[in-house]
Amino acid sequence: MKRCVVDTNVPIVANGRPEPKEAHPPSADCRMAAISFLQGILKSGRILVDFAGEIQGEYRKHLNAGGQPGVGDRFYQEVLNSAPRLIERVELPRREDGEYADLPQALIDTGFDPSDRKFAALAHRENVPVVNATDSDWLDHRATLEDNGIAVRFLCGCDRAAWFERQGR
């Protein structure tokens, strides 16, 4: 994958922590998929973020800027370093009502998570995929996303039962 938008849940999962809306930690397979993806994108890809810093701000809430202890934290450190070969900053304009100009109205109408809208708008604007690990909003709105030209790469597949470690397994 050459260029993409990376949802915050991917580096969180790579660090082995549950994403904010989930109580259970990621499964070992899901965590390894996130780690493998991040290592690959850091080696030979381009990560898109917005000029205004909203995506970077969300990363800041959940990741360690020192780059340790996890692969997800290392990813965030690289974003902060703004390595020219790795990070591409893109203007993400807003409409008068505050919504992103590049976000399809159909997604807004379905109640798509406001915290994920920046990722979807940027992916739509640049015609690149959004990479997701365990955020169910991307799966719940998959048809609307696809109908509006937004591709989602599901690192952990589309079976929610396989995303998380469960008690008693």
C-alpha positions in Angstrom: 0.0 0.0 0.0 1.6 3.2 -1.1 -0.6 6.0 0.3 -3.3 5.6 3.0 -5.1 7.2 5.9 -4.5 5.3 9.2 -7.3 5.3 11.8 -6.1 5.7 15.3 -7.2 2.2 16.3 -4.5 0.7 14.2 -1.5 1.9 16.3 -3.5 1.4 19.5 -4.1 -2.3 18.5 -0.4 -2.6 17.5 0.4 -1.5 21.1 -1.8 -4.4 22.4 -4.4 -2.1 24.0 -8.1 -2.1 23.3 -9.3 0.8 21.3 -11.3 3.3 23.3 -14.8 1.9 22.5 -13.8 -1.7 23.4 -13.3 -3.3 26.7 -11.3 -6.3 25.5 -7.7 -6.3 24.2 -7.1 -7.2 20.6 -6.5 -10.8 19.6 -3.0 -11.9 19.0 -3.7 -12.3 15.2 -5.2 -8.8 15.0 -2.3 -7.3 16.9 0.2 -9.0 14.6 -1.7 -7.7 11.6 -1.6 -4.2 12.9 2.1 -4.5 13.7 3.0 -5.9 10.3 1.0 -3.2 8.5 2.6 -0.4 10.5 6.1 -1.8 10.0 5.5 -2.0 6.3 4.0 1.5 5.9 6.9 3.0 7.9 9.3 1.2 5.6 7.8 2.0 2.2 4.5 3.9 2.3 3.0 7.3 2.8 0.7 8.3 5.6 -1.8 11.1 4.9 -2.7 13.5 7.7 -4.6 16.8 7.6 -2.8 20.2 7.7 -4.9 21.3 10.6 -3.6 18.6 12.8 -6.9 16.9 13.8 -5.6 13.4 13.0 -2.4 14.0 14.7 -4.3 15.4 17.7 -6.3 12.2 17.9 -3.1 10.1 17.8 -1.7 12.3 20.6 -4.6 11.3 22.9 -3.9 7.6 22.6 -0.2 7.2 21.8 3.2 7.9 23.4 5.2 10.6 21.5 8.4 9.1 22.8 8.0 6.2 20.4 8.0 3.6 23.2 7.0 1.0 24.2 5.0 -0.2 21.3 5.0 -0.3 17.5 2.0 2.1 17.5 4.0 4.6 19.6 6.9 4.3 17.1 4.4 5.0 14.3 3.2 8.2 16.1 6.8 9.3 16.7 7.4 9.1 12.9 4.2 11.1 12.2 5.5 13.8 14.7 8.9 13.8 13.0 7.0 14.6 9.7 9.5 12.6 7.7 9.0 14.0 4.1 9.2 10.5 2.5 6.6 9.2 5.0 4.1 11.9 5.9 1.9 13.8 3.4 -0.1 16.7 4.8 -3.3 17.5 3.0 -5.6 20.5 3.3 -9.0 19.3 4.5 -11.5 22.1 4.1 -14.7 22.5 6.1 -18.1 23.6 5.0 -20.0 26.5 6.6 -21.8 24.1 9.0 -18.4 22.7 10.2 -18.6 19.4 8.4 -15.7 18.4 6.1 -16.3 19.5 2.5 -15.0 16.2 1.2 -17.2 14.0 3.5 -20.1 12.6 1.5 -23.5 13.7 2.9 -24.7 10.1 2.9 -22.2 9.3 5.7 -23.3 12.2 7.8 -27.0 11.2 7.2 -26.3 7.7 8.5 -24.8 9.0 11.8 -21.3 7.9 10.9 -19.1 8.5 14.0 -18.0 12.2 14.1 -14.5 11.2 15.4 -14.0 9.1 12.3 -15.2 11.7 9.8 -11.8 13.3 9.3 -10.3 10.0 8.2 -13.2 9.3 5.8 -13.1 12.9 4.4 -9.3 12.7 3.8 -9.6 9.3 2.2 -12.4 10.5 -0.1 -10.5 13.7 -1.0 -7.3 11.8 -1.9 -8.9 8.6 -3.2 -6.9 6.4 -0.9 -8.0 3.7 1.5 -8.6 4.1 5.3 -6.9 1.4 7.2 -8.8 0.0 10.2 -8.2 -2.7 12.8 -11.0 -2.9 15.3 -13.3 0.1 15.0 -16.7 -1.3 14.2 -18.0 2.0 12.7 -16.1 1.2 9.5 -17.8 -2.2 9.3 -21.2 -0.9 10.3 -21.1 1.7 7.5 -19.2 -0.3 5.0 -21.9 -0.2 2.3 -22.3 3.6 2.5 -18.6 4.1 2.5 -18.1 1.9 -0.6 -21.1 3.5 -2.3 -19.4 6.8 -1.9 -16.0 5.7 -3.1 -14.3 5.3 0.2 -12.3 2.0 0.5 -11.5 0.5 3.9 -8.8 -2.0 4.5 -9.8 -4.2 7.3 -6.5 -5.5 8.8 -8.3 -7.8 11.2 -10.9 -9.0 8.8 -14.7 -8.4 9.0 -15.5 -10.9 11.7 -15.8 -8.9 15.0 -15.5 -12.2 17.0 -11.9 -12.5 15.7 -10.9 -9.0 16.7 -10.6 -9.4 20.5 -9.4 -11.7 23.2 -12.4 -12.9 25.1 -12.7 -14.3 28.7 -12.7 -18.0 28.8 -11.0 -18.6 25.4 
